[in-house]
Amino acid sequence: MSVPLWFFIACLAVVGVKTLRPPLWLVIVLLIGGYILAGSLLAPLFNPFVK
């Protein structure tokens, strides 16, 4: 059985939020910050760590 990567990551995120119960503002800040960082000039700096 083959599961798409995006689905696996979404399932991990749901389980993590349900078990750890972080504040909603923290989840939103991390999502928006990651989105902004991915499109910034600093993205090549973090690229080796993500791969």
N, C-alpha and C positions, 0 to 999 in steps of 0.2 A: 504494500500500500504506500502510495506516495502522497505526502502532505505538502502543500505549498508553504514556502518559508514565511510569507506574510501572515498566514493563518496560524502557524506555530508561534510566531512572535506575539500575535494578538492574544492567543490563549494564555501564554506566559504572563502577559501584561495584566489580563483579567484576574488570573489566579494570584499574582503578586499584589494587586491592589486590594483584593478581597482578604488576603491573609495578613498583610502588613498594615492595612488601613491608614495610608498616608493622607494628609489633608489634601483636599481637592485643588487648592491653589498651588501646592507643590507639584502635583501631577501636571497641571496646566503650564506652569513655568518651565518644567523640564521638557515638555513636548514643544513648546514654542521656542525655547532656547536652543534645542537640538535642531529644529527646522531652520532657525536663523543662522546658527553656526555652520550648518551644512552648505549654505549658500554664500558664506562670507569669504574673505581673503585668507582666513585662518584654516579653511578646510584642508588644504594640502598638508598642513602641519599635523593634523589628526588622522589623515588617511592611512599611514602605516600602522597605527594602533588599531584601526577598525578592521583592517584586512586580516 
